[in-house]
Amino acid sequence: MKKTALSIAFASLFLSACDDYNSTAPQVTTPSVTTPPVTTPPVTKPPVTKPSVTKPSVTKPSVTTPSVTKPPVTKPPVTKPPVTKPPVTKPPVTKPPVTKPPVTKPPVTKPPVTKPPVTKPSVTTTTAHIKTSDITLVSPTMVSFIAPGVTATNLSEITDIKANFGEARVDQTTGAITFQPYVPSTSNPLSAEIIAAQNDYQFAISYQVENTIYQLDGSVLPLYKDQSNKPALRFSKVSQDGTPLSPEDQARPANVSDWSCITDNKSELMWQVPQANGTYAFDATYYWGDRTINNRDYSEAICALGGSCNTDNLVAEANKQKLCDRSGWRLATRAEWQTLLDKNLFDEDTKQSPVNNFYFPYIDSNYDEAYWTNSFTLYPNGHDIKATADDWQGSNPLVGDAHVMWMGEDFDFANMPPRSTNEPHFTMLVNGTVIPDKKGNDVPKLSTQLTPQNIVEGVDENLNWQSRFVKHGTLGQALTLQDSTDWTCTSDLEYRGVLPNTQILWQRISKNEPLKNHALAVEYAEIINKAALCGQTNWRLPTENELKSLLVNTPMYGMDSLRASYITSVFDDTNVGSDSYYWTSTISSYHPKTKHFAFAFQDSWSASSRIANTEMLRVRLISTTRLQP
């Protein structure tokens, strides 16, 4: 028992000495080693019940233990080899799609937010109609008028100026509105002229001055510079009875107004306006001149005339009715058409014809179609490959050709081929002083000697006149009915052998035509040329050689004897007598300033004489042209 107690005491002292050593020993740093965690399953030990032991109290003697100093212990570092783990490949995990049930959220009602009221200045609108009489014509492309609401003090406050076409501005000096109808649009590809016509020239201009918006309306019709170089209205609408429409109706479109003719104040021509229906219906078609049979390659002409649908009958009807209180209606020349047509009004994409559809509202319905002109010609060899001379349903010199005006971009193409006169085409008539075409096919005075035709005594040449002469209509075409008693010119075929490709036309005159001195005879030729008689503008006094060709030689007593010929047929307008002299252009070589030759048309022994220019004689004019280019 005592031994045990001592053992315990010694052990206690040893442990105390060890604690002192550990507390004073130097610290050893060991590199950290990361070791994967090891999961050890828990071990459950059965509970151990120790019997209670009762120890007797022991009195320990005090023991003094000497201090023991232990030397420091240095531990060598421990290096662990790296552990390489093989990569672990996990198989892809495919998760099944999860469909979430729709979640319906209850509506959230936000309480209304009440904004404080904003007080804006009150804006008023004022409308005004600008009368034609209140518009000042500045130039053919600009007008001006007083601007309502504009004063010298508020000029700088004018804002938001707008116009439905063209351009409107406020003159900062005068305060007037200046309006230019033909300023191109930046948003519309059509020409300014087309846009203005599509708006029926009715402008709508608005602007704001302080708290007032002004809305103006009015009309600005096409203008031109007149003879005094001032801007003036280009066109005037005329009713069927010849009365010009009022200024208000001049500005109204076709759906609220009606007119039958248009006066072009620039060219001084009056045009017949195609209508929706009736005699002058826009879709009526006509053969040219007096033709009555259609070309076999075309359908028949259709119109509302009582007789044949040809331009001669249409002209006759217009003159009979005195359309727009006028007589003298006719087909237009190509030059006249070109005064009316305008390339700025043409648009292929929208099928806008080159004519103003505000004044001629039905022309666009015949877009790129042909309208007859008065220009008769002979197309080389006709349009047929193998032309038959007497085929009235074909294309040949007998039928002849006439120029047309196309309602397309090429309307002014000078070399556009003519069309056979038996084709049906559209027509629009004109009235006024002729603006002639420049054909460029004039033949100067004939220098070739024209020997008079020989007629044996006792033979009546009048019975066989058609072997030499051809009757022509007003426009120069050969008449379909050669036995007609109404013709305008006569062509002479006698000299085709010596003058190939040359047409000699003689004017048909009245026996009652007033006599003229030589100066008046020259002026008379100018008047006839302005009228483009038989489509020609080169009428002149014949030379002595040319006029002599109208006589025939019937020898008497063994001598040549010239006499007037064909006086009961194609030249039944000839005055025959000893004093029946006709002027020529041949000057007397003895009296060049005072005399010209004139020929007497007698029943025998006709001859020429030098006659003073002041003498009053008869006149028959001649035209000489090339037949084909």
C-alpha positions as CSV (number, residue, x, y, z in Angstrom):
1,M,0.0,0.0,0.0
2,K,2.8,2.3,0.8
3,K,4.6,1.3,-2.3
4,T,1.7,2.1,-4.4
5,A,1.4,5.5,-2.9
6,L,5.0,6.3,-3.7
7,S,4.6,5.1,-7.2
8,I,1.8,7.4,-7.7
9,A,3.7,10.3,-6.3
10,F,6.7,9.7,-8.5
11,A,4.5,9.4,-11.6
12,S,2.9,12.7,-10.8
13,L,6.2,14.4,-10.5
14,F,7.4,12.9,-13.8
15,L,4.3,14.1,-15.6
16,S,4.8,17.6,-14.2
17,A,8.3,17.7,-15.4
18,C,7.3,16.7,-18.8
19,D,4.7,19.4,-19.0
20,D,7.4,22.0,-18.1
21,Y,9.6,20.7,-20.9
22,N,6.9,20.9,-23.5
23,S,6.0,24.4,-22.5
24,T,9.6,25.6,-23.0
25,A,10.6,23.5,-26.1
26,P,11.0,25.4,-29.5
27,Q,8.1,25.1,-32.0
28,V,8.6,22.8,-35.0
29,T,6.8,23.8,-38.2
30,T,5.5,20.9,-40.2
31,P,4.4,21.5,-43.8
32,S,0.7,21.0,-44.1
33,V,-0.4,17.9,-45.8
34,T,-3.9,17.8,-47.2
35,T,-5.3,14.4,-46.7
36,P,-8.6,13.4,-48.2
37,P,-11.1,13.0,-45.5
38,V,-11.7,9.4,-44.4
39,T,-15.1,8.5,-43.3
40,T,-15.0,5.9,-40.6
41,P,-18.2,4.2,-39.7
42,P,-19.2,4.9,-36.1
43,V,-18.4,2.1,-33.5
44,T,-20.8,1.5,-30.8
45,K,-19.2,0.2,-27.6
46,P,-21.3,-1.5,-25.0
47,P,-21.3,0.4,-21.7
48,V,-18.9,-0.8,-19.0
49,T,-20.0,-0.7,-15.4
50,K,-17.1,-0.4,-13.0
51,P,-17.6,-1.4,-9.4
52,S,-17.1,1.4,-6.9
53,V,-13.8,1.2,-4.9
54,T,-13.4,2.8,-1.6
55,K,-9.8,4.0,-1.1
56,P,-8.4,4.7,2.4
57,S,-7.1,8.2,2.9
58,V,-3.3,8.3,2.5
59,T,-1.1,11.0,3.9
60,K,1.6,11.8,1.3
61,P,4.9,13.0,2.5
62,S,6.2,16.1,0.8
63,V,8.6,15.1,-2.0
64,T,11.0,17.6,-3.5
65,T,11.7,16.7,-7.1
66,P,14.8,18.1,-8.7
67,S,14.2,20.1,-12.0
68,V,15.2,18.2,-15.0
69,T,16.3,20.1,-18.1
70,K,15.7,18.1,-21.3
71,P,17.6,19.0,-24.5
72,P,15.5,20.3,-27.5
73,V,14.3,17.7,-29.9
74,T,14.4,18.6,-33.5
75,K,12.1,16.5,-35.7
76,P,13.1,16.1,-39.3
77,P,10.5,17.4,-42.0
78,V,8.3,14.8,-43.4
79,T,7.7,14.9,-47.1
80,K,4.8,13.1,-48.4
81,P,4.8,11.9,-52.1
82,P,2.0,13.6,-54.3
83,V,-1.0,11.6,-54.7
84,T,-2.3,11.5,-58.4
85,K,-5.9,10.7,-58.7
86,P,-7.2,9.2,-61.9
87,P,-9.8,11.5,-63.7
88,V,-13.3,10.6,-63.0
89,T,-15.6,10.7,-66.0
90,K,-19.2,11.1,-65.1
91,P,-21.8,9.9,-67.5
92,P,-24.0,12.7,-68.9
93,V,-27.2,13.1,-66.9
94,T,-30.2,13.7,-69.0
95,K,-32.9,15.4,-67.1
96,P,-36.4,15.0,-68.3
97,P,-38.1,18.2,-69.3
98,V,-40.0,19.8,-66.5
99,T,-43.3,21.2,-67.6
100,K,-44.4,23.9,-65.2
101,P,-48.0,24.5,-64.9
102,P,-49.1,28.0,-66.0
103,V,-49.3,30.4,-63.2
104,T,-52.2,32.8,-63.4
105,K,-51.4,35.9,-61.6
106,P,-54.3,37.9,-60.3
107,P,-54.6,41.3,-62.1
108,V,-53.0,44.1,-60.3
109,T,-55.1,47.2,-60.2
110,K,-53.1,50.3,-59.9
111,P,-54.7,53.2,-58.4
112,P,-55.2,56.0,-60.9
113,V,-52.6,58.7,-61.1
114,T,-54.0,62.1,-61.3
115,K,-51.6,64.5,-63.1
116,P,-52.0,68.1,-62.5
117,P,-53.7,69.8,-65.5
118,V,-51.4,71.5,-68.1
119,T,-52.8,74.7,-69.5
120,K,-51.9,75.1,-73.2
121,P,-52.5,78.3,-75.1
122,S,-55.7,78.2,-77.1
123,V,-55.0,77.6,-80.9
124,T,-57.7,78.7,-83.4
125,T,-58.1,77.9,-87.1
126,T,-59.1,80.4,-89.7
127,T,-60.0,79.5,-93.3
128,A,-60.0,81.8,-96.3
129,H,-60.7,81.5,-100.0
130,I,-58.3,83.5,-102.2
131,K,-60.2,84.8,-105.2
132,T,-58.7,84.8,-108.7
133,S,-59.0,88.6,-108.7
134,D,-56.9,88.8,-105.6
135,I,-54.0,86.9,-107.1
136,T,-51.1,88.9,-108.7
137,L,-49.4,87.1,-111.6
138,V,-45.7,87.7,-111.1
139,S,-44.4,85.3,-113.8
140,P,-45.5,82.2,-115.6
141,T,-44.2,80.2,-112.6
142,M,-45.0,82.5,-109.7
143,V,-48.0,84.3,-108.2
144,S,-48.5,86.3,-105.0
145,F,-51.4,87.4,-102.8
146,I,-52.0,89.1,-99.4
147,A,-51.5,86.7,-96.5
148,P,-54.4,86.9,-94.0
149,G,-53.2,87.5,-90.4
150,V,-49.7,88.6,-91.4
151,T,-48.6,92.1,-90.3
152,A,-45.3,93.9,-90.2
153,T,-44.9,93.1,-86.5
154,N,-45.5,89.3,-86.6
155,L,-43.5,88.4,-89.7
156,S,-40.9,86.7,-87.7
157,E,-43.5,84.6,-85.9
158,I,-44.9,82.8,-89.0
159,T,-44.2,79.1,-88.8
160,D,-45.1,75.8,-90.4
161,I,-45.8,77.0,-93.9
162,K,-47.2,74.1,-96.0
163,A,-48.7,73.6,-99.5
164,N,-50.3,70.6,-101.2
165,F,-48.1,71.1,-104.2
166,G,-45.4,73.5,-105.3
167,E,-43.8,75.8,-102.7
168,A,-45.2,78.7,-100.6
169,R,-43.3,81.3,-98.8
170,V,-43.9,84.6,-97.0
171,D,-42.1,87.6,-98.4
172,Q,-40.3,89.1,-95.4
173,T,-40.5,92.5,-96.9
174,T,-44.1,92.8,-98.0
175,G,-45.7,90.0,-95.9
176,A,-47.4,88.6,-99.1
177,I,-47.6,84.9,-99.9
178,T,-45.5,83.9,-102.9
179,F,-46.6,80.6,-104.5
180,Q,-44.6,78.7,-107.1
181,P,-46.8,75.9,-108.4
182,Y,-44.1,74.1,-110.4
183,V,-41.3,73.6,-107.8
184,P,-40.4,69.9,-107.9
185,S,-41.5,67.7,-105.0
186,T,-38.9,66.0,-102.9
187,S,-41.3,63.1,-102.1
188,N,-43.2,62.6,-105.3
189,P,-41.3,61.3,-108.4
190,L,-43.8,62.8,-110.8
191,S,-43.0,66.1,-112.5
192,A,-44.2,69.3,-110.8
193,E,-46.4,69.9,-113.9
194,I,-48.2,66.5,-113.5
195,I,-48.7,67.0,-109.8
196,A,-50.2,70.4,-110.3
197,A,-52.6,69.1,-112.9
198,Q,-53.5,66.1,-110.7
199,N,-54.5,68.6,-108.0
200,D,-56.7,70.4,-110.6
201,Y,-54.5,73.4,-109.9
202,Q,-56.3,73.9,-106.6
203,F,-53.8,75.0,-104.0
204,A,-54.2,74.5,-100.2
205,I,-51.7,76.6,-98.2
206,S,-51.5,76.7,-94.4
207,Y,-49.3,78.5,-91.9
208,Q,-49.4,79.6,-88.2
209,V,-49.2,83.0,-86.8
210,E,-48.9,83.1,-83.0
211,N,-51.9,81.1,-81.8
212,T,-53.8,81.1,-85.1
213,I,-53.6,78.5,-87.9
214,Y,-54.6,79.9,-91.3
215,Q,-55.8,77.6,-94.1
216,L,-56.1,79.1,-97.6
217,D,-57.5,77.7,-100.8
218,G,-57.6,79.0,-104.4
219,S,-56.5,78.1,-107.9
220,V,-53.5,79.0,-110.1
221,L,-54.1,77.8,-113.7
222,P,-51.2,77.4,-116.2
223,L,-49.7,80.7,-117.4
224,Y,-47.5,81.9,-120.3
225,K,-45.9,85.1,-121.4
226,D,-48.1,87.0,-123.8
227,Q,-47.0,89.3,-126.6
228,S,-46.4,92.1,-124.2
229,N,-44.1,89.8,-122.2
230,K,-46.5,89.7,-119.3
231,P,-47.9,86.5,-117.6
232,A,-51.4,85.6,-118.7
233,L,-53.7,82.5,-118.6
234,R,-52.5,79.9,-121.1
235,F,-55.9,78.1,-121.7
236,S,-59.5,79.1,-121.8
237,K,-62.5,76.8,-121.6
238,V,-65.3,77.4,-124.1
239,S,-68.8,76.1,-124.0
240,Q,-70.5,74.5,-127.1
241,D,-72.2,77.8,-128.0
242,G,-68.8,79.6,-128.0
243,T,-69.2,81.4,-124.7
244,P,-66.0,81.4,-122.5
245,L,-66.7,79.9,-119.1
246,S,-66.8,82.1,-116.0
247,P,-63.5,82.5,-114.0
248,E,-65.0,80.2,-111.4
249,D,-65.8,77.5,-113.9
250,Q,-62.5,77.9,-115.6
251,A,-60.9,76.5,-112.4
252,R,-63.4,73.7,-112.0
253,P,-62.5,70.1,-113.1
254,A,-64.6,68.0,-115.5
255,N,-66.6,66.3,-112.9
256,V,-68.3,69.6,-111.8
257,S,-68.1,71.5,-115.1
258,D,-68.5,71.0,-118.8
259,W,-66.8,72.5,-121.8
260,S,-66.5,71.7,-125.5
261,C,-63.4,73.5,-126.7
262,I,-60.2,74.9,-125.4
263,T,-58.5,78.1,-126.7
264,D,-54.8,78.0,-126.4
265,N,-54.0,81.7,-126.0
266,K,-50.4,81.1,-126.7
267,S,-50.8,79.6,-130.2
268,E,-54.2,81.3,-130.7
269,L,-55.7,77.9,-131.8
270,M,-59.0,76.5,-130.6
271,W,-59.1,72.7,-130.0
272,Q,-62.1,70.5,-130.0
273,V,-62.2,68.6,-126.7
274,P,-63.0,64.8,-126.8
275,Q,-66.1,64.0,-124.7
276,A,-67.3,61.0,-122.8
277,N,-69.8,60.2,-125.5
278,G,-71.6,61.6,-128.5
279,T,-70.4,63.0,-131.8
280,Y,-67.0,63.9,-130.3
281,A,-66.6,60.8,-128.1
282,F,-63.0,60.2,-127.0
283,D,-63.0,56.5,-128.1
284,A,-64.4,57.1,-131.7
285,T,-62.1,56.1,-134.5
286,Y,-61.9,57.4,-138.1
287,Y,-60.3,56.6,-141.4
288,W,-58.2,59.5,-142.7
289,G,-59.7,61.9,-145.3
290,D,-62.5,60.5,-147.4
291,R,-61.5,56.8,-146.9
292,T,-64.4,54.4,-146.3
293,I,-62.9,51.0,-146.3
294,N,-60.7,49.6,-143.5
295,N,-57.3,48.2,-143.9
296,R,-57.6,44.4,-143.8
297,D,-55.1,44.3,-140.9
298,Y,-57.4,46.5,-138.8
299,S,-60.9,46.5,-137.5
300,E,-63.5,48.9,-138.9
301,A,-63.7,52.5,-137.6
302,I,-66.5,53.2,-135.1
303,C,-68.1,56.6,-134.5
304,A,-71.4,58.3,-133.8
305,L,-71.6,60.0,-137.2
306,G,-74.5,59.3,-139.5
307,G,-72.2,58.5,-142.5
308,S,-68.9,56.9,-142.9
309,C,-66.4,57.2,-140.0
310,N,-63.7,59.3,-141.7
311,T,-62.1,62.6,-140.8
312,D,-63.8,64.4,-143.8
313,N,-67.2,63.7,-142.4
314,L,-66.2,64.6,-138.8
315,V,-64.9,68.0,-140.1
316,A,-68.1,68.5,-142.1
317,E,-70.2,67.8,-139.0
318,A,-68.3,70.2,-136.8
319,N,-68.6,73.0,-139.3
320,K,-72.3,72.2,-139.8
321,Q,-72.9,72.4,-136.1
322,K,-70.6,75.5,-135.8
323,L,-69.0,73.8,-132.9
324,C,-68.1,76.5,-130.2
325,D,-69.7,79.0,-132.6
326,R,-67.0,78.5,-135.2
327,S,-66.6,77.2,-138.8
328,G,-63.4,76.3,-140.4
329,W,-62.7,73.2,-138.3
330,R,-60.0,70.9,-139.7
331,L,-57.3,68.4,-138.8
332,A,-54.3,69.8,-137.1
333,T,-50.8,69.9,-138.5
334,R,-47.9,68.2,-136.7
335,A,-46.5,71.6,-135.8
336,E,-49.8,72.5,-134.2
337,W,-50.0,69.3,-132.2
338,Q,-46.5,70.1,-130.9
339,T,-47.6,73.4,-129.5
340,L,-50.1,71.6,-127.3
341,L,-48.1,68.6,-126.1
342,D,-45.6,68.8,-123.3
343,K,-43.0,66.2,-122.3
344,N,-43.2,67.5,-118.7
345,L,-46.7,66.2,-118.6
346,F,-45.7,62.7,-119.8
347,D,-45.2,59.8,-117.5
348,E,-44.9,56.2,-118.7
349,D,-45.3,54.5,-115.4
350,T,-48.7,56.2,-114.6
351,K,-49.7,56.4,-118.3
352,Q,-49.9,60.1,-118.4
353,S,-50.2,61.4,-121.9
354,P,-48.1,64.5,-122.9
355,V,-51.3,66.7,-122.9
356,N,-52.8,68.5,-120.0
357,N,-55.5,66.2,-118.7
358,F,-57.1,69.0,-116.6
359,Y,-58.3,70.6,-119.9
360,F,-58.4,67.3,-122.0
361,P,-59.6,64.8,-119.4
362,Y,-60.2,61.9,-121.7
363,I,-56.9,61.8,-123.6
364,D,-55.2,59.6,-121.1
365,S,-57.7,56.9,-121.9
366,N,-56.0,56.7,-125.3
367,Y,-52.5,56.7,-123.8
368,D,-49.8,56.0,-126.4
369,E,-52.4,55.8,-129.2
370,A,-52.3,57.6,-132.5
371,Y,-54.2,60.8,-133.5
372,W,-54.5,61.8,-137.1
373,T,-52.8,64.9,-138.4
374,N,-53.5,66.7,-141.7
375,S,-50.1,65.7,-143.2
376,F,-50.7,63.5,-146.2
377,T,-47.7,61.7,-147.7
378,L,-46.7,58.6,-149.6
379,Y,-44.7,56.1,-147.6
380,P,-42.1,54.5,-149.9
381,N,-43.8,51.5,-151.5
382,G,-46.5,51.5,-148.9
383,H,-46.6,49.4,-145.8
384,D,-47.4,46.2,-147.6
385,I,-44.4,44.0,-148.7
386,K,-46.1,43.3,-152.0
387,A,-48.5,46.3,-152.6
388,T,-51.3,46.0,-155.1
389,A,-51.9,49.2,-156.9
390,D,-55.7,49.1,-156.9
391,D,-56.2,47.5,-153.4
392,W,-58.2,49.8,-151.2
393,Q,-57.8,47.5,-148.2
394,G,-54.0,47.4,-148.6
395,S,-51.2,50.0,-148.3
396,N,-50.1,51.5,-151.5
397,P,-49.7,54.9,-153.3
398,L,-53.4,54.9,-154.3
399,V,-54.5,54.7,-150.7
400,G,-51.7,56.9,-149.5
401,D,-50.5,57.7,-146.0
402,A,-50.8,60.3,-143.4
403,H,-48.8,61.2,-140.3
404,V,-50.1,60.6,-136.9
405,M,-49.3,62.1,-133.5
406,W,-48.7,59.5,-130.8
407,M,-49.8,60.2,-127.2
408,G,-46.4,59.0,-125.9
409,E,-42.9,60.2,-125.3
410,D,-41.9,60.1,-129.0
411,F,-44.7,62.5,-130.2
412,D,-42.1,64.9,-131.6
413,F,-40.0,62.2,-133.4
414,A,-39.6,63.8,-136.8
415,N,-39.0,60.5,-138.7
416,M,-41.9,58.6,-137.3
417,P,-43.4,56.6,-140.2
418,P,-46.9,57.6,-141.4
419,R,-49.9,55.3,-141.3
420,S,-52.0,54.1,-144.1
421,T,-55.1,56.3,-144.5
422,N,-57.4,53.3,-144.3
423,E,-56.4,52.5,-140.7
424,P,-58.8,53.6,-137.9
425,H,-57.3,56.1,-135.5
426,F,-58.4,58.8,-133.1
427,T,-59.0,62.4,-134.1
428,M,-59.1,65.8,-132.5
429,L,-60.0,68.9,-134.6
430,V,-58.5,72.4,-134.5
431,N,-59.6,75.8,-135.6
432,G,-57.5,78.9,-136.4
433,T,-54.7,80.2,-138.5
434,V,-52.6,77.2,-139.7
435,I,-49.2,76.6,-138.3
436,P,-47.7,74.7,-141.2
437,D,-45.4,71.8,-141.1
438,K,-41.8,72.2,-142.4
439,K,-41.8,69.2,-144.7
440,G,-38.5,69.8,-146.4
441,N,-39.8,68.3,-149.7
442,D,-40.2,71.4,-151.8
443,V,-39.1,71.3,-155.4
444,P,-38.0,74.7,-156.8
445,K,-39.3,76.1,-160.1
446,L,-39.2,73.5,-162.8
447,S,-36.4,74.2,-165.3
448,T,-37.2,71.1,-167.4
449,Q,-39.0,72.1,-170.6
450,L,-42.7,71.0,-170.3
451,T,-43.9,70.5,-173.8
452,P,-47.7,70.9,-174.1
453,Q,-49.7,67.8,-174.8
454,N,-50.7,67.2,-178.4
455,I,-54.4,66.7,-179.0
456,V,-55.6,66.0,-182.5
457,E,-58.3,68.2,-183.8
458,G,-61.8,66.8,-183.2
459,V,-60.7,64.7,-180.2
460,D,-62.2,65.8,-176.9
461,E,-59.6,65.4,-174.2
462,N,-62.2,65.8,-171.5
463,L,-63.5,62.3,-172.1
464,N,-60.1,60.9,-171.0
465,W,-59.0,63.3,-168.3
466,Q,-58.4,60.5,-165.7
467,S,-55.4,59.3,-167.8
468,R,-53.6,62.5,-167.0
469,F,-55.0,64.1,-163.9
470,V,-56.0,63.2,-160.3
471,K,-58.4,65.0,-158.1
472,H,-57.2,65.7,-154.6
473,G,-59.0,66.6,-151.4
474,T,-58.4,69.5,-149.0
475,L,-55.5,67.8,-147.3
476,G,-53.9,66.7,-150.5
477,Q,-55.1,63.1,-150.7
478,A,-56.2,61.5,-153.9
479,L,-60.0,61.3,-153.7
480,T,-61.6,57.9,-153.5
481,L,-64.3,59.0,-155.8
482,Q,-62.6,60.6,-158.8
483,D,-65.9,61.6,-160.4
484,S,-66.6,63.9,-157.4
485,T,-67.6,67.4,-158.2
486,D,-65.9,68.7,-154.9
487,W,-62.1,68.7,-154.9
488,T,-59.4,71.2,-154.0
489,C,-56.3,70.5,-156.1
490,T,-55.4,68.7,-159.3
491,S,-52.2,66.8,-159.8
492,D,-50.8,66.4,-163.3
493,L,-49.2,63.1,-164.3
494,E,-48.2,64.1,-167.8
495,Y,-44.6,64.8,-167.0
496,R,-43.7,61.8,-164.8
497,G,-41.3,60.6,-167.4
498,V,-39.1,63.7,-167.3
499,L,-39.8,64.6,-163.7
500,P,-39.7,61.3,-161.7
501,N,-40.7,61.4,-158.0
502,T,-42.2,64.9,-158.5
503,Q,-45.8,65.9,-157.8
504,I,-47.2,68.9,-159.7
505,L,-50.3,70.3,-158.0
506,W,-52.6,73.0,-159.5
507,Q,-54.9,75.0,-157.3
508,R,-58.6,74.8,-158.0
509,I,-60.0,78.3,-158.2
510,S,-63.3,80.1,-158.6
511,K,-64.2,81.8,-161.8
512,N,-65.4,84.7,-159.8
513,E,-62.1,85.2,-157.9
514,P,-61.2,88.9,-157.9
515,L,-58.6,90.0,-160.4
516,K,-55.2,91.0,-158.9
517,N,-52.1,93.0,-159.9
518,H,-48.8,91.2,-159.7
519,A,-48.0,92.4,-156.1
520,L,-51.5,91.3,-154.9
521,A,-51.0,87.9,-156.6
522,V,-47.8,87.3,-154.6
523,E,-49.6,88.2,-151.4
524,Y,-52.4,85.9,-152.3
525,A,-49.9,83.0,-152.5
526,E,-48.7,83.8,-149.0
527,I,-52.3,83.6,-147.8
528,I,-52.9,80.3,-149.4
529,N,-49.7,78.9,-147.9
530,K,-50.9,80.0,-144.4
531,A,-54.0,77.9,-145.0
532,A,-51.8,74.9,-146.1
533,L,-54.0,74.2,-149.1
534,C,-54.0,70.5,-149.9
535,G,-51.4,70.1,-147.1
536,Q,-48.8,72.2,-148.9
537,T,-47.1,75.4,-147.9
538,N,-45.1,76.1,-151.0
539,W,-47.7,77.5,-153.3
540,R,-46.4,80.1,-155.7
541,L,-47.0,81.8,-159.1
542,P,-46.1,79.4,-161.9
543,T,-43.3,80.2,-164.3
544,E,-44.2,80.8,-168.0
545,N,-42.9,77.3,-168.8
546,E,-45.1,75.7,-166.1
547,L,-48.3,77.6,-166.9
548,K,-47.9,76.9,-170.5
549,S,-48.0,73.1,-169.7
550,L,-51.8,73.4,-169.0
551,L,-52.4,74.3,-172.6
552,V,-52.7,71.7,-175.4
553,N,-51.5,71.9,-178.9
554,T,-54.1,71.4,-181.6
555,P,-52.5,72.3,-184.9
556,M,-54.5,74.5,-187.2
557,Y,-53.6,75.2,-190.8
558,G,-50.5,73.2,-190.4
559,M,-49.2,75.3,-187.6
560,D,-49.1,74.7,-183.8
561,S,-51.9,76.3,-182.0
562,L,-52.1,76.3,-178.2
563,R,-55.5,76.5,-176.5
564,A,-57.1,76.1,-173.1
565,S,-57.7,72.4,-172.2
566,Y,-59.9,70.2,-170.1
567,I,-62.2,73.1,-169.6
568,T,-65.3,70.9,-169.1
569,S,-63.6,68.4,-166.7
570,V,-60.8,69.1,-164.2
571,F,-60.2,72.7,-165.3
572,D,-63.8,73.8,-165.6
573,D,-62.8,76.7,-163.4
574,T,-60.8,78.3,-166.3
575,N,-62.0,81.6,-167.8
576,V,-61.4,81.3,-171.5
577,G,-61.3,84.4,-173.7
578,S,-59.0,86.7,-175.6
579,D,-58.5,88.9,-172.5
580,S,-58.3,86.0,-170.0
581,Y,-54.7,86.4,-168.9
582,Y,-53.1,84.6,-165.9
583,W,-50.0,85.9,-164.1
584,T,-46.7,84.1,-164.1
585,S,-43.5,84.7,-162.0
586,T,-41.4,85.1,-165.1
587,I,-39.9,88.6,-165.3
588,S,-39.8,90.5,-168.6
589,S,-36.1,90.8,-169.6
590,Y,-36.8,94.1,-171.2
591,H,-38.7,95.6,-168.3
592,P,-37.6,93.6,-165.2
593,K,-38.9,96.1,-162.7
594,T,-42.3,96.8,-164.2
595,K,-43.5,93.8,-166.2
596,H,-44.0,90.0,-165.9
597,F,-45.2,87.5,-168.4
598,A,-48.8,86.4,-168.4
599,F,-50.5,83.7,-170.5
600,A,-53.8,84.1,-172.3
601,F,-56.1,81.1,-172.0
602,Q,-58.0,81.2,-175.4
603,D,-59.7,78.6,-177.5
604,S,-56.9,78.8,-180.0
605,W,-53.6,80.7,-180.6
606,S,-53.0,81.2,-176.9
607,A,-49.7,83.0,-176.2
608,S,-47.9,84.9,-173.5
609,S,-47.3,88.6,-173.3
610,R,-45.2,91.0,-171.2
611,I,-47.7,92.9,-169.1
612,A,-47.3,95.7,-166.6
613,N,-47.3,94.7,-163.0
614,T,-50.1,97.1,-162.3
615,E,-52.6,95.3,-164.6
616,M,-55.4,93.3,-163.0
617,L,-55.2,89.7,-164.1
618,R,-56.3,86.2,-163.0
619,V,-54.2,83.8,-160.7
620,R,-53.8,80.0,-160.5
621,L,-51.1,78.8,-158.2
622,I,-48.8,75.8,-158.5
623,S,-47.1,73.5,-155.9
624,T,-44.2,71.2,-156.7
625,T,-42.9,68.7,-154.2
626,R,-41.1,65.4,-154.0
627,L,-43.5,62.5,-153.7
628,Q,-41.3,60.3,-151.5
629,P,-38.1,60.8,-149.4
